[in-house]
Structure formats: structure tokens, C-alpha cells
């Protein structure tokens, strides 16, 4: 664009320059013509003076000797003047025709002078004088005629030059007018072009800026400029669109921030430097119980922070000095309730004024979780102790039950001693249930599941709890109940805890309805249950009921409304059912009673008979069995059990000895049919390491894992670790016989 403007102005300058040069040339020629005309007029004046001089001399000549005649010196003087005029004529004419005429005139003048000289100086007779006078007069007349002829020629030339000069003046005027007119048109065209090229784009940009000023962000100009203006308009349009995009991003960010602030579960308060509350969010209103209108009328000092070390004014000053501060306090709400809060406050200047930005978080649940985590840690500590006690107790029970079982099998059932032993055996089984409760506290592990008929388990567990009380059970159990896949001991513990709760809720006695049925649950019907078959069990009491505010807390650790309760019974129940992929829910109405409902995964198989469950029969067999256990009494009693079942037993005190005996027997051609391995050997090779070494030597080894830690993960997923079967301590002869039969036949 700059080049175009420069070229246009250069063209206009050159046009003016050409016009000026042309006019100067024409003016110069006109001046030359005028000078020539002036010269011609001077010649004409000289010619006229020449003619006058000649005529004067002629008059003097004709009047000589009369009263009108001049003196001879006057005539001589006039002749000199005539000669001077003729000479001046010749000094300024150079054109050949004119020069020739002037030369002829000079010759005639010389002749005239000579004739006059003869005439003046003659003293001859009058006739000769007369003749000389006539000759001189004739020459003078010739000079006059010649002068007249030259005058005529000069006039023609003068007229011609005058006309030519006039034409050139007219031409100069025309050229000047045309130059001015054309220059005006060119200047007008340049002005129009500049208006269109400069002022129009500027006007378009001005209109676009006014639209943006009016709030129309992103306004653009559709004007298609050229060169720099095109780039300028494109840059302006890009700038406008970028401004709109940036503004939209800022607004979107502000909207997001406002949405986050308004929907945040944390409370927010914007507090001025003077301590007045400027703005809040809904969460703070919910947290404090005040409306926003009430809060913005308050000062920070009006909010009671009971546990803070400083009063509100000192806190604000401390926040201002530190620029940010995080502290915890108990905040009193409008209704007087205390809420544990954590306040994260910072100080910054905004819009030229200092402000405090305070985020208030309700940490009541966090504190509860912290306390609960501490309780869980305590529970885990107890679990470690309980697991150790249960392990040792189960080892003792294995010996006790084994000896009782062997003694009973050598007595007649009608024998009085057999009855005593039967009661001792039942007491030992109850003690086994106690160890199972201890193991519930033990950390880790999964239920050791087996196929369990639920009806006899319900009757046995509830009867045991209610024995000797004024509460009885009403069983509503159909005969076609599916068996459940569960850890019998853990499910028995759940049944006993729930039954005990129902009995305690009816101190004056009553009836607990125990109802069970087969149900099929669809996907998403009862979260978190998966789609499948379940046995639904309900325990319905007619006790005092549970208050609504306690319903959601009854499964929390250590929560109890009983003066002598420890708050662990229902927590254990909920944990056991969850580990079985089941569901435990409670419904209660104050004064009307409580219903606990359990969903346990079931198998659509024929349920084992109750008689079979009550009186298991041993399965005899033959073969060589290697028994590894670190306790001498346990090795011996297990060996006696195996001997009773028809097996031959060899004993090992730890895993290393068991591996050595197994390899030795295999190489001797007398391999063991199965190995019973204790899981935990203090100070020696345990069952996990032993089975790895045995499988390295013999991948087909058949091993049974045995432990008093029935909740150990290896016990629950024994096949994953290379075992073929599991025998949780304590076990009876019939249990051991069945396990051996299963792994040896399969």
C-alpha cells in the first residue's frame, strides 16, 4: 500500500513537472518571439527615422537657394544622421535577404551622400547644378522607395511573427489549462482511491471496534482490504475472535470455579480485611445452620471456634501475617451442635483490597474413621493374639477329640462311660466353636468352604445359644432347602450371635422365628449380591426394637447400646457374611421387634442328610501315609487314627524331615500314598515350603494341609498352593477318613 501511494504521488508530481516544463518551453519561445517583435518595431522606428532623414534631406535639397532653404551645414548634419541610421540598421539584421537589402540601402546612401556632396560643392553652371540636384533627388527617392519596400517586408514579417506568438500564447494557455484539469482529475482519482483504500478500511475497523465496545465480542469485519489493510483487517478479526475465545474460556473457568465452589462439600467463606463475611457457599450454610443472608450480616468473630488456641480476631491477624494457615476446631452451629472442622485459610489482595479465603471442611467422619482405624488396629492386635491362642487350642482339641473318638469306638454305646465320653466330645466341639470365634479376629484368610446343610446347622446353633433361657425358636424350614457353600464354623457363629441378640432383646421371654427359603436373585436386584441362587434366612424377634438413628451404626466396630456389650458381635457377623459373598441386612421398629435377613450363596445339589451330618461314619482304607507335625502328641494321635482307619503311618517332626523321608521311600520303591503336613512349624520348615520341595521332586504328590489356623489363606485356597486336600484342626476320625478317601480315589 505504501508503494502504491508513493507511486501515485510520484505520478502526480511528474505530471505537474511535465506541464511546468512544457509551459516553460512555450513561454520561452513566446518571449523570444516577443523579443523579435520588439526588435522589428525598433527596426521600423529606425526605418521611419531613416525615411524622415531622407525626406528632410530631400526637402533641404529641393529648397536650396530659396528663402525656405536650409543652410548647407544643416543638410550635412542631416546626411550624417541618415548615414548613422543606415549603419545602425545593418548592425542588427543577419538574415541573408534582409542583409542584402540593407547593403543595397547602404550603397544607395553612399551614392546619395556622394551626389549631395557634388551638389553642395559644385560651382559650375546652374544647369549642371540642377542636374546634380536631380541626380541627388533621384537617389533620395530611390532610398525612400527602397525603405518603403523594406518596411512592407518588415510589416509582413512582423504580422506573421505576431500571429505566431499569439498562437503560442494560446497554446501555452491550452496546455496549462489541460495540465491543471488533468492534474485535478488525477488528484481527484488519487483522493478517491485513498478514501477507498484508507478511510473505508479504517471506518470498517472503527465500526467493528464500536461493536466490540458495545459487548459484541468476536465481531469481525467482512471488508476485503488489500495489502497492509487486508493483513490489518485479518489480524483484527483474529484478535477479535481470540478475544471472544479467551473471554469464553475465562467465563467458562469462572463458571466452573463457581460451580465447584457452590457444589463443593466443603464450606467456603470470603471474609473482608475488616472481618466481615462477604460471601459463602451452600455447604457452609448447611454446615452452620445459618442462611447465606444471615452469614453475610455476620463477622468472623461471630463464629464460635471452641477448640482454637486464639480468638477470631487474633486468628485473622495470624493468617494475614503467615499468608496461609490450616487449623482444626470444633465449630458451634446455629442450633448449638458442635461440628469438628478443618479450616484452610489464606490472605490475598483482590480488587485492591485484602481478603481472607477460608475453606471449612467437616472432618467429623474423618475423626470417626481415625478412631475406627485405631480400633481396627487394636482389633488386629487382638487378632494376632487370638490366632495364636486358637492355633494352640485347636492342636489341644485335636488330641482331646482324637482320644475321645478312639475311646468311644472301643466301647459299647450302651455303656455308661460311652455316654460320658459323648458329652465330653460335645463339649470339645463347643470349644471348637469358641476357637472359631477367636479366629474371626485373626488378620487375613478366607472361609474354608464346604457343602453344608443349612437346616440342621440352624437348629443346632440356635438351640445351643438358647439352652436354659426363657426364649424358644419357631422353625419354618422347608425340606427342600438348598445346601450352602460355606465355612460351617463361621456361619454357626453368625447364627449364634444373631440369636443371642434376639434373646437379649426379650428379657421377659418370647419366640424367635427362624425362617428360610430358596431364592434366585437377578443382576442388580439386591446389591452387592451377584446373580444366582441363594438361601434366604430370617431371624424375627418380638423384642424392644432398635432406634432409627442407630440402625446404620449397628455393624460399626465397638458400637453397642448394651451396658455389658463389646460392640463386636454384629461386626463379626457382617464381616463373615461379606467374606461368603452374601448379604446381611436389618429392619427394626421401636417397640415392635427386629428382623435380621441373611443371603448365603447356595448350590442346587441334594442336601446331605441330617443324620449323616449328625453321625458321620468313617471310611476305611489302606496305604502308607506320612504325617508331619511339630507336636509329638498330635503325631501320635493322628497315627492312631490312621491305624484305626486301616492305614500305616510314618511320622516327621518338620518339613525337612518329611521331604527326606518321602524321597527315601520313593527311591526305595515304597512311596507314600499321601502326606499330611502341618502348615506352621516354629523354627523349622513349614508346610508351604515343604509342599514346594515335594512337588519339585514328585509333581503327582498327594498332600493334605492341616493347621490350627483354619482362617489361613492357604487353608482356604489349598489347591492354589499344590495341596490336594485340607484338614482343619481339630478333626475327627470320620473327617480324616473321608478326606483321605476323596484324594486317594480321585
DOSEDREN-164881 format. One record per residue (C-alpha): x, y, z. Coordinates in steps of 0.02 Angstrom, whole numbers. Last residue first. Example, Ala and Ser with C-alpha at 12.3 -4.5 7.8 and 13.67 -1.06 7.14 Angstrom:
! DOSEDREN-164881
ATOM      X      Y      Z
ATOM    684    -53    357
ATOM    615   -225    390
! end
This chain:
! DOSEDREN-164881
ATOM      X      Y      Z
ATOM   -489  -4453   2142
ATOM   -491  -4613   2247
ATOM   -341  -4560   2352
ATOM   -397  -4379   2372
ATOM   -577  -4418   2424
ATOM   -540  -4570   2532
ATOM   -407  -4475   2627
ATOM   -528  -4331   2663
ATOM   -669  -4451   2713
ATOM   -558  -4547   2834
ATOM   -494  -4388   2915
ATOM   -669  -4322   2944
ATOM   -728  -4490   3014
ATOM   -580  -4496   3134
ATOM   -616  -4322   3199
ATOM   -537  -4154   3157
ATOM   -473  -4011   3264
ATOM   -391  -3942   3164
ATOM   -435  -3903   2984
ATOM   -398  -4045   2865
ATOM   -369  -3988   2685
ATOM   -349  -4083   2522
ATOM   -245  -4100   2363
ATOM   -114  -3970   2406
ATOM    -16  -3876   2272
ATOM    -28  -3695   2333
ATOM   -181  -3648   2228
ATOM   -262  -3811   2283
ATOM   -257  -3752   2464
ATOM   -360  -3595   2434
ATOM   -449  -3578   2603
ATOM   -315  -3668   2705
ATOM   -177  -3571   2615
ATOM   -265  -3409   2658
ATOM   -255  -3451   2846
ATOM   -425  -3449   2928
ATOM   -409  -3627   2996
ATOM   -253  -3578   3090
ATOM   -247  -3743   3190
ATOM   -171  -3817   3035
ATOM   -175  -3964   2915
ATOM   -129  -3970   2730
ATOM   -160  -4135   2642
ATOM    -35  -4192   2510
ATOM    -47  -4303   2358
ATOM    117  -4298   2261
ATOM     97  -4304   2073
ATOM    227  -4167   2040
ATOM    358  -4275   2130
ATOM    528  -4195   2165
ATOM    479  -4016   2131
ATOM    309  -4054   2205
ATOM    391  -4112   2367
ATOM    501  -3956   2376
ATOM    352  -3840   2354
ATOM    248  -3943   2475
ATOM    382  -3922   2609
ATOM    396  -3734   2588
ATOM    210  -3709   2620
ATOM    201  -3842   2756
ATOM    332  -3771   2870
ATOM    521  -3794   2876
ATOM    582  -3766   3054
ATOM    592  -3638   3194
ATOM    406  -3644   3233
ATOM    319  -3766   3112
ATOM    157  -3697   3039
ATOM     60  -3783   2900
ATOM     58  -3961   2969
ATOM     76  -4084   2825
ATOM    -22  -4246   2797
ATOM     63  -4340   2654
ATOM    -21  -4468   2542
ATOM      8  -4636   2457
ATOM    187  -4643   2518
ATOM    312  -4724   2402
ATOM    389  -4896   2435
ATOM    506  -4918   2286
ATOM    659  -4873   2389
ATOM    679  -4712   2288
ATOM    504  -4659   2336
ATOM    530  -4703   2518
ATOM    692  -4602   2527
ATOM    615  -4454   2437
ATOM    466  -4452   2557
ATOM    576  -4474   2712
ATOM    688  -4328   2659
ATOM    540  -4216   2621
ATOM    460  -4256   2791
ATOM    624  -4225   2884
ATOM    641  -4054   2803
ATOM    460  -4012   2834
ATOM    463  -4043   3020
ATOM    438  -4176   3156
ATOM    408  -4325   3040
ATOM    298  -4480   3069
ATOM    261  -4638   2971
ATOM     82  -4704   2964
ATOM      6  -4868   2902
ATOM   -177  -4851   2854
ATOM   -330  -4955   2904
ATOM   -443  -4820   2976
ATOM   -394  -4868   3155
ATOM   -210  -4854   3106
ATOM   -243  -4683   3033
ATOM   -325  -4626   3195
ATOM   -179  -4698   3296
ATOM    -54  -4605   3185
ATOM   -154  -4445   3208
ATOM   -145  -4473   3397
ATOM     43  -4499   3390
ATOM     83  -4350   3278
ATOM    -27  -4239   3387
ATOM     57  -4297   3547
ATOM    231  -4265   3475
ATOM    196  -4087   3418
ATOM    294  -4022   3266
ATOM    184  -4109   3139
ATOM    220  -4209   2980
ATOM    120  -4369   2946
ATOM    170  -4485   2802
ATOM     31  -4605   2750
ATOM     56  -4780   2678
ATOM    -97  -4868   2608
ATOM   -264  -4945   2651
ATOM   -441  -4880   2677
ATOM   -587  -4861   2795
ATOM   -722  -4729   2780
ATOM   -784  -4672   2950
ATOM   -966  -4635   2979
ATOM  -1030  -4460   3018
ATOM  -1171  -4460   3145
ATOM  -1251  -4287   3149
ATOM  -1216  -4237   2970
ATOM  -1265  -4405   2902
ATOM  -1421  -4398   3006
ATOM  -1463  -4228   2938
ATOM  -1450  -4290   2761
ATOM  -1331  -4202   2642
ATOM  -1426  -4082   2531
ATOM  -1453  -4135   2352
ATOM  -1374  -4006   2242
ATOM  -1429  -3836   2183
ATOM  -1287  -3746   2271
ATOM  -1318  -3595   2382
ATOM  -1242  -3422   2407
ATOM  -1297  -3352   2577
ATOM  -1425  -3209   2598
ATOM  -1456  -3161   2780
ATOM  -1602  -3060   2850
ATOM  -1608  -2992   3028
ATOM  -1783  -2939   3085
ATOM  -1812  -2833   3239
ATOM  -1957  -2805   3358
ATOM  -2113  -2700   3383
ATOM  -2064  -2573   3518
ATOM  -1951  -2474   3401
ATOM  -1966  -2544   3227
ATOM  -1822  -2640   3153
ATOM  -1752  -2698   2988
ATOM  -1577  -2772   2971
ATOM  -1471  -2825   2824
ATOM  -1337  -2958   2796
ATOM  -1282  -3001   2619
ATOM  -1177  -3142   2548
ATOM  -1011  -3158   2458
ATOM   -951  -3278   2596
ATOM   -823  -3149   2651
ATOM   -966  -3024   2666
ATOM  -1063  -3145   2779
ATOM   -912  -3163   2894
ATOM   -879  -2975   2905
ATOM  -1062  -2935   2943
ATOM  -1065  -3066   3081
ATOM   -903  -3003   3156
ATOM   -971  -2825   3162
ATOM  -1131  -2895   3236
ATOM  -1037  -2969   3385
ATOM   -902  -2834   3406
ATOM   -988  -2694   3504
ATOM   -918  -2750   3673
ATOM  -1084  -2767   3765
ATOM  -1109  -2755   3954
ATOM  -1204  -2590   3955
ATOM  -1290  -2629   3793
ATOM  -1314  -2494   3661
ATOM  -1164  -2553   3562
ATOM  -1044  -2487   3431
ATOM   -871  -2563   3454
ATOM   -847  -2594   3268
ATOM   -989  -2525   3160
ATOM  -1123  -2652   3111
ATOM  -1254  -2570   3224
ATOM  -1219  -2397   3155
ATOM  -1345  -2381   3013
ATOM  -1490  -2436   3127
ATOM  -1441  -2324   3273
ATOM  -1538  -2167   3221
ATOM  -1692  -2273   3188
ATOM  -1700  -2339   3366
ATOM  -1686  -2529   3379
ATOM  -1826  -2647   3430
ATOM  -1889  -2691   3603
ATOM  -1908  -2876   3566
ATOM  -2027  -2977   3459
ATOM  -1891  -3071   3365
ATOM  -1876  -3119   3183
ATOM  -1721  -3209   3117
ATOM  -1733  -3228   2928
ATOM  -1630  -3341   2814
ATOM  -1628  -3326   2623
ATOM  -1536  -3466   2536
ATOM  -1460  -3404   2375
ATOM  -1458  -3445   2189
ATOM  -1377  -3328   2063
ATOM  -1348  -3151   2000
ATOM  -1219  -3064   2107
ATOM  -1262  -2987   2275
ATOM  -1196  -2811   2307
ATOM  -1330  -2754   2280
ATOM  -1500  -2840   2288
ATOM  -1586  -2836   2118
ATOM  -1435  -2781   2016
ATOM  -1425  -2948   1924
ATOM  -1567  -3063   1973
ATOM  -1575  -3156   2137
ATOM  -1649  -3330   2146
ATOM  -1721  -3380   2315
ATOM  -1732  -3539   2421
ATOM  -1815  -3515   2589
ATOM  -1775  -3498   2774
ATOM  -1872  -3441   2929
ATOM  -1814  -3436   3110
ATOM  -1948  -3354   3217
ATOM  -1883  -3304   3387
ATOM  -2012  -3328   3525
ATOM  -2030  -3244   3691
ATOM  -1950  -3216   3860
ATOM  -1957  -3073   3984
ATOM  -1783  -3013   3934
ATOM  -1835  -3007   3750
ATOM  -1698  -2902   3663
ATOM  -1567  -3015   3744
ATOM  -1644  -3166   3656
ATOM  -1639  -3078   3487
ATOM  -1457  -3028   3512
ATOM  -1413  -3208   3560
ATOM  -1497  -3273   3402
ATOM  -1396  -3151   3296
ATOM  -1233  -3202   3380
ATOM  -1272  -3390   3371
ATOM  -1318  -3386   3187
ATOM  -1161  -3288   3143
ATOM  -1051  -3409   3242
ATOM  -1131  -3558   3154
ATOM  -1091  -3473   2988
ATOM   -908  -3460   3041
ATOM   -896  -3642   3098
ATOM   -980  -3712   2943
ATOM   -870  -3616   2821
ATOM   -987  -3603   2674
ATOM  -1060  -3674   2515
ATOM  -1245  -3684   2559
ATOM  -1361  -3832   2540
ATOM  -1526  -3797   2453
ATOM  -1682  -3805   2561
ATOM  -1803  -3939   2500
ATOM  -1871  -3988   2672
ATOM  -1942  -3815   2708
ATOM  -1884  -3727   2868
ATOM  -2005  -3626   2972
ATOM  -1927  -3651   3144
ATOM  -2008  -3566   3294
ATOM  -1869  -3540   3420
ATOM  -1880  -3528   3609
ATOM  -1837  -3394   3736
ATOM  -1846  -3421   3926
ATOM  -1663  -3475   3930
ATOM  -1582  -3643   3980
ATOM  -1517  -3682   3804
ATOM  -1550  -3531   3692
ATOM  -1373  -3521   3622
ATOM  -1353  -3709   3591
ATOM  -1527  -3724   3520
ATOM  -1491  -3584   3396
ATOM  -1332  -3666   3331
ATOM  -1404  -3843   3317
ATOM  -1566  -3792   3235
ATOM  -1485  -3677   3108
ATOM  -1347  -3802   3068
ATOM  -1478  -3940   3045
ATOM  -1571  -3832   2917
ATOM  -1419  -3764   2824
ATOM  -1347  -3923   2751
ATOM  -1162  -3876   2722
ATOM  -1055  -3908   2568
ATOM   -881  -3846   2611
ATOM   -794  -3680   2625
ATOM   -636  -3639   2721
ATOM   -676  -3455   2744
ATOM   -540  -3336   2686
ATOM   -382  -3277   2772
ATOM   -318  -3112   2837
ATOM   -298  -3050   3016
ATOM   -365  -3156   3158
ATOM   -514  -3084   3247
ATOM   -628  -3215   3171
ATOM   -503  -3344   3235
ATOM   -562  -3314   3413
ATOM   -740  -3354   3361
ATOM   -679  -3514   3281
ATOM   -587  -3556   3441
ATOM   -753  -3543   3533
ATOM   -837  -3658   3406
ATOM   -701  -3786   3440
ATOM   -742  -3772   3625
ATOM   -920  -3819   3580
ATOM   -849  -3972   3488
ATOM   -748  -4014   3644
ATOM   -906  -4003   3749
ATOM   -992  -4120   3627
ATOM   -846  -4242   3642
ATOM   -852  -4235   3832
ATOM  -1039  -4270   3824
ATOM  -1007  -4421   3711
ATOM   -868  -4479   3827
ATOM   -988  -4480   3973
ATOM  -1113  -4575   3868
ATOM   -982  -4704   3818
ATOM   -937  -4722   4003
ATOM  -1116  -4777   4040
ATOM  -1101  -4916   3910
ATOM  -1248  -4929   3793
ATOM  -1144  -4862   3650
ATOM  -1024  -5009   3675
ATOM   -847  -4953   3695
ATOM   -690  -4963   3584
ATOM   -754  -4832   3462
ATOM   -787  -4715   3608
ATOM   -605  -4724   3662
ATOM   -541  -4683   3487
ATOM   -657  -4533   3474
ATOM   -612  -4472   3648
ATOM   -426  -4488   3606
ATOM   -445  -4395   3442
ATOM   -559  -4263   3517
ATOM   -432  -4223   3652
ATOM   -281  -4227   3536
ATOM   -365  -4118   3406
ATOM   -432  -4007   3544
ATOM   -254  -3972   3601
ATOM   -200  -3926   3425
ATOM   -355  -3820   3409
ATOM   -311  -3728   3569
ATOM   -134  -3694   3508
ATOM   -197  -3621   3346
ATOM   -340  -3530   3431
ATOM   -219  -3447   3554
ATOM   -104  -3392   3413
ATOM   -249  -3326   3310
ATOM   -320  -3235   3461
ATOM   -154  -3147   3492
ATOM   -140  -3093   3312
ATOM   -324  -3047   3312
ATOM   -305  -2941   3469
ATOM   -176  -2840   3376
ATOM   -291  -2835   3226
ATOM   -432  -2773   3338
ATOM   -318  -2639   3409
ATOM   -277  -2586   3233
ATOM   -462  -2591   3194
ATOM   -496  -2480   3346
ATOM   -364  -2358   3288
ATOM   -441  -2360   3115
ATOM   -610  -2329   3196
ATOM   -540  -2179   3289
ATOM   -467  -2114   3129
ATOM   -628  -2153   3037
ATOM   -725  -2058   3169
ATOM   -606  -1914   3154
ATOM   -626  -1918   2966
ATOM   -815  -1929   2985
ATOM   -817  -1772   3092
ATOM   -696  -1686   2975
ATOM   -818  -1557   2907
ATOM   -711  -1449   2794
ATOM   -705  -1259   2801
ATOM   -618  -1166   2660
ATOM   -574   -987   2704
ATOM   -515   -853   2584
ATOM   -471   -695   2681
ATOM   -474   -533   2584
ATOM   -365   -377   2567
ATOM   -424   -243   2448
ATOM   -356   -179   2283
ATOM   -476   -283   2178
ATOM   -414   -440   2266
ATOM   -271   -446   2391
ATOM   -229   -611   2470
ATOM   -245   -699   2638
ATOM   -263   -887   2658
ATOM   -370  -1002   2764
ATOM   -386  -1191   2772
ATOM   -508  -1230   2912
ATOM   -530  -1408   2974
ATOM   -696  -1439   3059
ATOM   -768  -1544   3201
ATOM   -952  -1496   3216
ATOM  -1029  -1450   3384
ATOM  -1217  -1432   3391
ATOM  -1283  -1270   3466
ATOM  -1432  -1249   3349
ATOM  -1343  -1116   3246
ATOM  -1187  -1220   3235
ATOM  -1038  -1221   3353
ATOM   -872  -1256   3271
ATOM   -748  -1376   3349
ATOM   -576  -1328   3284
ATOM   -437  -1380   3167
ATOM   -303  -1271   3090
ATOM   -227  -1231   2921
ATOM   -145  -1062   2892
ATOM    -98   -953   2744
ATOM    -22   -779   2717
ATOM     77   -804   2880
ATOM     49   -625   2937
ATOM   -128   -615   2872
ATOM   -173   -785   2944
ATOM   -105   -730   3114
ATOM   -207   -570   3108
ATOM   -362   -668   3062
ATOM   -332   -790   3205
ATOM   -305   -649   3328
ATOM   -475   -577   3283
ATOM   -558   -748   3292
ATOM   -490   -789   3468
ATOM   -334   -894   3476
ATOM   -297  -1075   3526
ATOM   -444  -1147   3431
ATOM   -550  -1278   3520
ATOM   -714  -1182   3536
ATOM   -724  -1097   3368
ATOM   -881   -991   3385
ATOM   -924   -892   3229
ATOM   -969   -711   3274
ATOM   -785   -659   3262
ATOM   -790   -696   3076
ATOM   -919   -559   3063
ATOM  -1103   -578   3025
ATOM  -1226   -499   2905
ATOM  -1159   -605   2762
ATOM  -1199   -760   2868
ATOM  -1383   -718   2895
ATOM  -1418   -691   2711
ATOM  -1325   -851   2671
ATOM  -1439   -947   2788
ATOM  -1369  -1014   2951
ATOM  -1366  -1198   3002
ATOM  -1176  -1199   3014
ATOM  -1137  -1345   2900
ATOM  -1285  -1321   2784
ATOM  -1244  -1136   2763
ATOM  -1061  -1180   2738
ATOM  -1111  -1307   2605
ATOM  -1220  -1178   2517
ATOM  -1072  -1062   2480
ATOM  -1020   -902   2567
ATOM   -987   -718   2527
ATOM   -932   -556   2610
ATOM   -912   -607   2793
ATOM   -850   -453   2888
ATOM   -679   -469   2972
ATOM   -613   -296   2925
ATOM   -499   -374   2794
ATOM   -652   -446   2710
ATOM   -702   -627   2728
ATOM   -745   -744   2585
ATOM   -817   -902   2661
ATOM   -819  -1078   2591
ATOM   -890  -1241   2659
ATOM   -825  -1404   2592
ATOM   -949  -1519   2505
ATOM   -917  -1419   2349
ATOM  -1068  -1383   2240
ATOM  -1060  -1193   2253
ATOM   -871  -1182   2245
ATOM   -856  -1309   2105
ATOM   -996  -1221   2011
ATOM   -913  -1052   2041
ATOM   -746  -1119   1983
ATOM   -826  -1200   1832
ATOM   -922  -1041   1792
ATOM   -763   -937   1814
ATOM   -670  -1059   1703
ATOM   -810  -1050   1574
ATOM   -809   -860   1586
ATOM   -620   -857   1564
ATOM   -631   -980   1420
ATOM   -771   -877   1341
ATOM   -666   -720   1362
ATOM   -517   -805   1282
ATOM   -624   -865   1137
ATOM   -701   -692   1115
ATOM   -532   -607   1124
ATOM   -462   -735   1003
ATOM   -607   -698    885
ATOM   -575   -511    899
ATOM   -387   -532    877
ATOM   -412   -644    726
ATOM   -531   -515    652
ATOM   -407   -375    688
ATOM   -264   -475    612
ATOM   -369   -508    457
ATOM   -414   -324    449
ATOM   -231   -271    465
ATOM   -173   -401    338
ATOM   -302   -338    214
ATOM   -254   -160    258
ATOM    -71   -198    226
ATOM   -106   -268     52
ATOM   -287   -257      5
ATOM   -449   -248    100
ATOM   -596   -366     94
ATOM   -723   -293    214
ATOM   -815   -428    311
ATOM   -765   -350    477
ATOM   -773   -456    635
ATOM   -868   -453    800
ATOM   -798   -586    918
ATOM   -859   -495   1072
ATOM  -1019   -399   1043
ATOM  -1015   -302   1207
ATOM  -1046   -124   1145
ATOM   -857    -97   1142
ATOM   -844   -245   1024
ATOM   -974   -166    910
ATOM   -882      1    921
ATOM   -720    -88    874
ATOM   -805   -162    721
ATOM   -871      8    667
ATOM   -696     83    686
ATOM   -620    -60    587
ATOM   -743    -29    446
ATOM   -707    157    452
ATOM   -519    125    446
ATOM   -546      7    299
ATOM   -650    142    213
ATOM   -529    284    254
ATOM   -376    201    181
ATOM   -408    113     15
ATOM   -575    190    -29
ATOM   -527    364     27
ATOM   -353    342    -48
ATOM   -429    290   -213
ATOM   -550    436   -210
ATOM   -407    556   -170
ATOM   -297    481   -305
ATOM   -439    496   -431
ATOM   -467    676   -378
ATOM   -280    714   -393
ATOM   -280    634   -566
ATOM   -434    736   -614
ATOM   -355    895   -545
ATOM   -193    858   -635
ATOM   -290    831   -794
ATOM   -377    997   -771
ATOM   -217   1088   -725
ATOM   -121   1011   -869
ATOM   -264   1045   -990
ATOM   -275   1226   -933
ATOM    -87   1249   -945
ATOM    -82   1163  -1115
ATOM   -223   1275  -1175
ATOM   -142   1433  -1107
ATOM     25   1385  -1184
ATOM    -63   1351  -1349
ATOM   -146   1522  -1341
ATOM     23   1603  -1306
ATOM     99   1502  -1448
ATOM    -38   1557  -1566
ATOM    -14   1738  -1516
ATOM    172   1725  -1548
ATOM    140   1650  -1718
ATOM     17   1789  -1761
ATOM    142   1922  -1705
ATOM    281   1837  -1803
ATOM    175   1839  -1961
ATOM    122   2018  -1936
ATOM    300   2071  -1903
ATOM    362   1976  -2056
ATOM    230   2061  -2163
ATOM    271   2229  -2084
ATOM    457   2203  -2114
ATOM    427   2166  -2298
ATOM    321   2322  -2316
ATOM    451   2422  -2221
ATOM    587   2356  -2337
ATOM    486   2413  -2487
ATOM    460   2583  -2405
ATOM    645   2595  -2370
ATOM    684   2553  -2551
ATOM    562   2685  -2608
ATOM    637   2812  -2489
ATOM    813   2767  -2546
ATOM    758   2778  -2729
ATOM    684   2950  -2694
ATOM    847   3002  -2616
ATOM    942   2937  -2769
ATOM    825   3034  -2882
ATOM    848   3191  -2777
ATOM   1036   3175  -2788
ATOM   1028   3156  -2976
ATOM    905   3299  -2990
ATOM   1018   3413  -2888
ATOM   1168   3361  -2991
ATOM   1069   3408  -3150
ATOM   1019   3572  -3074
ATOM   1199   3605  -3028
ATOM   1249   3564  -3204
ATOM   1118   3679  -3270
ATOM   1167   3815  -3149
ATOM   1344   3823  -3213
ATOM   1477   3752  -3110
ATOM   1516   3792  -2929
ATOM   1477   3618  -2861
ATOM   1519   3582  -2678
ATOM   1342   3557  -2619
ATOM   1286   3457  -2768
ATOM   1440   3351  -2777
ATOM   1424   3313  -2591
ATOM   1240   3281  -2614
ATOM   1279   3156  -2750
ATOM   1414   3074  -2644
ATOM   1299   3062  -2494
ATOM   1162   2988  -2603
ATOM   1284   2866  -2678
ATOM   1337   2815  -2502
ATOM   1154   2803  -2454
ATOM   1119   2698  -2609
ATOM   1262   2582  -2559
ATOM   1194   2572  -2382
ATOM   1021   2533  -2449
ATOM   1095   2396  -2558
ATOM   1181   2326  -2406
ATOM   1019   2337  -2308
ATOM    927   2242  -2446
ATOM   1066   2110  -2449
ATOM   1059   2093  -2260
ATOM    871   2073  -2266
ATOM    883   1932  -2391
ATOM   1030   1849  -2297
ATOM    954   1860  -2120
ATOM   1077   1949  -2009
ATOM    999   2114  -1965
ATOM   1055   2206  -1808
ATOM   1211   2307  -1858
ATOM   1148   2346  -2032
ATOM   1008   2455  -1971
ATOM   1126   2552  -1857
ATOM   1233   2591  -2012
ATOM   1081   2656  -2108
ATOM   1032   2760  -1960
ATOM   1207   2832  -1943
ATOM   1215   2879  -2129
ATOM   1049   2969  -2116
ATOM   1111   3063  -1964
ATOM   1266   3113  -2061
ATOM   1157   3174  -2207
ATOM   1055   3275  -2085
ATOM   1214   3362  -2022
ATOM   1268   3400  -2199
ATOM   1099   3474  -2236
ATOM   1112   3582  -2080
ATOM   1289   3635  -2130
ATOM   1222   3687  -2301
ATOM   1100   3807  -2226
ATOM    924   3769  -2251
ATOM    817   3826  -2392
ATOM    650   3909  -2363
ATOM    700   4077  -2438
ATOM    761   3984  -2586
ATOM    933   3930  -2642
ATOM    912   3755  -2577
ATOM    732   3712  -2555
ATOM    734   3550  -2657
ATOM    887   3483  -2568
ATOM    827   3532  -2397
ATOM    666   3442  -2433
ATOM    763   3291  -2496
ATOM    874   3298  -2341
ATOM    720   3302  -2233
ATOM    640   3163  -2334
ATOM    797   3059  -2315
ATOM    801   3095  -2129
ATOM    617   3056  -2112
ATOM    641   2896  -2211
ATOM    785   2846  -2099
ATOM    686   2893  -1942
ATOM    545   2785  -2008
ATOM    667   2644  -2044
ATOM    743   2663  -1870
ATOM    569   2655  -1793
ATOM    528   2505  -1901
ATOM    690   2424  -1848
ATOM    642   2455  -1667
ATOM    472   2378  -1702
ATOM    559   2228  -1778
ATOM    670   2212  -1624
ATOM    517   2218  -1512
ATOM    439   2083  -1621
ATOM    596   1977  -1604
ATOM    594   1999  -1417
ATOM    411   1949  -1420
ATOM    454   1795  -1521
ATOM    593   1750  -1399
ATOM    473   1777  -1254
ATOM    346   1664  -1339
ATOM    478   1530  -1362
ATOM    525   1540  -1178
ATOM    342   1537  -1129
ATOM    318   1381  -1234
ATOM    466   1295  -1153
ATOM    412   1350   -978
ATOM    238   1286  -1015
ATOM    305   1117  -1069
ATOM    421   1107   -916
ATOM    278   1154   -799
ATOM    160   1028   -877
ATOM    292    891   -869
ATOM    329    935   -687
ATOM    145    933   -643
ATOM    127    762   -721
ATOM    288    703   -637
ATOM    221    760   -468
ATOM     55    671   -495
ATOM    146    513   -547
ATOM    259    524   -393
ATOM    105    547   -284
ATOM     27    392   -358
ATOM    189    292   -348
ATOM    212    339   -164
ATOM     33    288   -125
ATOM     55    124   -217
ATOM    220     87   -129
ATOM    141    120     41
ATOM      0      0      0
! end
